[in-house]
Amino acid sequence: VKYELEVGPSSDPVSVYWTDQTPNLSLTPVNAADFPNEGLYWRVRGYDSGDNPGSWSSKIQFKKHIPAPALTTPADGSTQTIPDFSWQPVDGAARYRLEHSTSPTFVTVDDTYTTYNTRLAPVSTIPGGLHYWRVTSLDADGQAGDSSGAFSFTKQIPAPALYSPYNGHPNVQEPTFEWNPVFGAAYYKFVL
């Protein structure tokens, strides 16, 4: 006695994405992550000891679902000098799409990155100000799962610490102005 299981697209009752046989009353496909993120059906039929198939069960409809990644850094509402994005891995995701925007609704998207990793350092310079980011899981076929909610961060370069001449220095004849370096600064603007 054995059972045969089929999985196919709900939109096409003739197509079959996957089929297998088992003597058990349950079966998990080893390639389930490869199923498209769409409406699917499954059905099963039994075989007798003479290897004669029985009737197919009715089709059960389901939808493969890839959940949204949980964002980790930069933390929501944080201030960043150079943002480094990271999120938790998602079962069923083959890769991820990160979107960065200055719009909380992502009406316009400033940068889009696709990666196999759960961490990304942007290649383009992000200007100062308020920014939003979100991540979408993608399956092996590039089908999008759910997008995370948006996190915000403010890009800001901190002020350098001034050390020469020090405040109130009594004997400056020919000043040489000096300050400590600031992480993330590409250049310094001096105003006298």
VEXLUM-770134 format. One record per residue (C-alpha): residue number from 1; x, y, z. Coordinates in steps of 0.25 Angstrom, whole numbers. Layout:
<lotis>
+------+-------+-------+-------+
: voti :     X :     Y :     Z :
+------+-------+-------+-------+
:  NUM :     X :     Y :     Z :
...
+------+-------+-------+-------+
</lotis>
This chain:
<lotis>
+------+-------+-------+-------+
: voti :     X :     Y :     Z :
+------+-------+-------+-------+
:    1 :     0 :     0 :     0 :
:    2 :     5 :    14 :    -4 :
:    3 :     0 :    28 :    -6 :
:    4 :     3 :    37 :   -18 :
:    5 :     3 :    52 :   -15 :
:    6 :     3 :    64 :   -26 :
:    7 :     5 :    79 :   -24 :
:    8 :     2 :    88 :   -36 :
:    9 :    -3 :   103 :   -39 :
:   10 :   -17 :   106 :   -35 :
:   11 :   -18 :   114 :   -48 :
:   12 :   -15 :   101 :   -57 :
:   13 :   -22 :    88 :   -52 :
:   14 :   -14 :    80 :   -62 :
:   15 :     0 :    85 :   -58 :
:   16 :     8 :    78 :   -47 :
:   17 :    20 :    84 :   -40 :
:   18 :    23 :    72 :   -32 :
:   19 :    19 :    58 :   -30 :
:   20 :    24 :    47 :   -21 :
:   21 :    20 :    34 :   -14 :
:   22 :    21 :    29 :     0 :
:   23 :    15 :    18 :     9 :
:   24 :    13 :    28 :    20 :
:   25 :     1 :    38 :    23 :
:   26 :    10 :    50 :    22 :
:   27 :    20 :    55 :    13 :
:   28 :    29 :    68 :    12 :
:   29 :    35 :    71 :    -2 :
:   30 :    50 :    73 :    -1 :
:   31 :    49 :    84 :   -12 :
:   32 :    37 :    92 :    -5 :
:   33 :    45 :   104 :    -5 :
:   34 :    45 :   104 :   -20 :
:   35 :    30 :   104 :   -21 :
:   36 :    26 :   118 :   -27 :
:   37 :    20 :   128 :   -17 :
:   38 :     6 :   127 :   -23 :
:   39 :    -8 :   119 :   -21 :
:   40 :    -5 :   104 :   -21 :
:   41 :   -13 :    91 :   -20 :
:   42 :   -10 :    78 :   -14 :
:   43 :   -17 :    64 :   -15 :
:   44 :   -14 :    50 :   -12 :
:   45 :   -18 :    36 :   -16 :
:   46 :   -16 :    22 :   -11 :
:   47 :   -10 :    10 :   -18 :
:   48 :   -14 :    -4 :   -14 :
:   49 :    -5 :   -16 :   -12 :
:   50 :    -6 :   -19 :   -27 :
:   51 :    -1 :    -5 :   -30 :
:   52 :   -14 :    -1 :   -35 :
:   53 :   -17 :    14 :   -33 :
:   54 :   -30 :    18 :   -26 :
:   55 :   -37 :    31 :   -29 :
:   56 :   -31 :    45 :   -26 :
:   57 :   -36 :    53 :   -14 :
:   58 :   -42 :    66 :   -16 :
:   59 :   -32 :    77 :   -18 :
:   60 :   -28 :    86 :    -6 :
:   61 :   -24 :   100 :    -9 :
:   62 :   -13 :   107 :    -2 :
:   63 :    -3 :   118 :    -4 :
:   64 :    12 :   117 :    -2 :
:   65 :    16 :   129 :     7 :
:   66 :    29 :   135 :    10 :
:   67 :    29 :   143 :    22 :
:   68 :    35 :   157 :    23 :
:   69 :    49 :   158 :    29 :
:   70 :    50 :   164 :    43 :
:   71 :    59 :   176 :    42 :
:   72 :    71 :   178 :    52 :
:   73 :    80 :   189 :    49 :
:   74 :    80 :   201 :    47 :
:   75 :    69 :   201 :    58 :
:   76 :    57 :   209 :    56 :
:   77 :    58 :   223 :    59 :
:   78 :    73 :   223 :    61 :
:   79 :    84 :   232 :    56 :
:   80 :    95 :   227 :    47 :
:   81 :   108 :   232 :    42 :
:   82 :   109 :   221 :    31 :
:   83 :    97 :   211 :    32 :
:   84 :   100 :   196 :    31 :
:   85 :    87 :   189 :    28 :
:   86 :    84 :   175 :    34 :
:   87 :    72 :   166 :    37 :
:   88 :    68 :   152 :    41 :
:   89 :    68 :   141 :    31 :
:   90 :    55 :   135 :    26 :
:   91 :    51 :   121 :    23 :
:   92 :    48 :   119 :     8 :
:   93 :    56 :   132 :     4 :
:   94 :    67 :   130 :    -6 :
:   95 :    71 :   144 :    -6 :
:   96 :    66 :   158 :    -2 :
:   97 :    63 :   171 :    -8 :
:   98 :    66 :   184 :     1 :
:   99 :    59 :   197 :    -3 :
:  100 :    64 :   210 :     2 :
:  101 :    55 :   223 :     1 :
:  102 :    53 :   237 :     7 :
:  103 :    38 :   234 :     6 :
:  104 :    32 :   226 :    17 :
:  105 :    22 :   221 :     7 :
:  106 :    33 :   217 :    -3 :
:  107 :    26 :   225 :   -14 :
:  108 :    40 :   227 :   -19 :
:  109 :    51 :   218 :   -17 :
:  110 :    65 :   224 :   -16 :
:  111 :    73 :   211 :   -16 :
:  112 :    70 :   196 :   -18 :
:  113 :    80 :   185 :   -15 :
:  114 :    78 :   170 :   -17 :
:  115 :    87 :   160 :    -8 :
:  116 :    88 :   146 :    -4 :
:  117 :    93 :   151 :    10 :
:  118 :    85 :   156 :    22 :
:  119 :    94 :   168 :    23 :
:  120 :    97 :   179 :    13 :
:  121 :   106 :   191 :    13 :
:  122 :   101 :   201 :     2 :
:  123 :   111 :   204 :    -9 :
:  124 :   105 :   218 :   -12 :
:  125 :   107 :   230 :    -2 :
:  126 :    94 :   233 :     6 :
:  127 :    92 :   248 :     8 :
:  128 :    89 :   254 :    21 :
:  129 :    75 :   254 :    26 :
:  130 :    63 :   245 :    29 :
:  131 :    62 :   231 :    22 :
:  132 :    54 :   219 :    22 :
:  133 :    57 :   204 :    18 :
:  134 :    50 :   191 :    16 :
:  135 :    54 :   177 :    12 :
:  136 :    46 :   167 :     4 :
:  137 :    49 :   152 :     3 :
:  138 :    50 :   146 :   -11 :
:  139 :    49 :   131 :   -14 :
:  140 :    58 :   123 :   -24 :
:  141 :    50 :   128 :   -36 :
:  142 :    50 :   143 :   -31 :
:  143 :    36 :   142 :   -26 :
:  144 :    34 :   153 :   -15 :
:  145 :    29 :   149 :    -2 :
:  146 :    24 :   159 :     8 :
:  147 :    32 :   172 :    11 :
:  148 :    36 :   176 :    25 :
:  149 :    30 :   189 :    31 :
:  150 :    39 :   201 :    29 :
:  151 :    49 :   205 :    39 :
:  152 :    55 :   220 :    39 :
:  153 :    68 :   225 :    42 :
:  154 :    75 :   239 :    41 :
:  155 :    88 :   240 :    34 :
:  156 :    97 :   250 :    41 :
:  157 :   112 :   253 :    42 :
:  158 :   115 :   257 :    56 :
:  159 :   123 :   270 :    59 :
:  160 :   138 :   268 :    60 :
:  161 :   144 :   271 :    74 :
:  162 :   153 :   284 :    73 :
:  163 :   166 :   283 :    80 :
:  164 :   176 :   295 :    75 :
:  165 :   175 :   306 :    78 :
:  166 :   167 :   302 :    90 :
:  167 :   156 :   311 :    95 :
:  168 :   161 :   324 :   102 :
:  169 :   176 :   321 :    98 :
:  170 :   183 :   334 :   102 :
:  171 :   195 :   335 :    92 :
:  172 :   191 :   331 :    78 :
:  173 :   200 :   339 :    68 :
:  174 :   199 :   330 :    55 :
:  175 :   188 :   320 :    58 :
:  176 :   188 :   306 :    52 :
:  177 :   174 :   300 :    54 :
:  178 :   173 :   285 :    58 :
:  179 :   162 :   276 :    60 :
:  180 :   160 :   261 :    62 :
:  181 :   155 :   252 :    50 :
:  182 :   141 :   249 :    49 :
:  183 :   137 :   235 :    44 :
:  184 :   129 :   236 :    31 :
:  185 :   134 :   250 :    27 :
:  186 :   139 :   251 :    13 :
:  187 :   144 :   265 :    15 :
:  188 :   143 :   277 :    25 :
:  189 :   137 :   291 :    23 :
:  190 :   145 :   301 :    31 :
:  191 :   138 :   314 :    34 :
:  192 :   145 :   326 :    41 :
+------+-------+-------+-------+
</lotis>
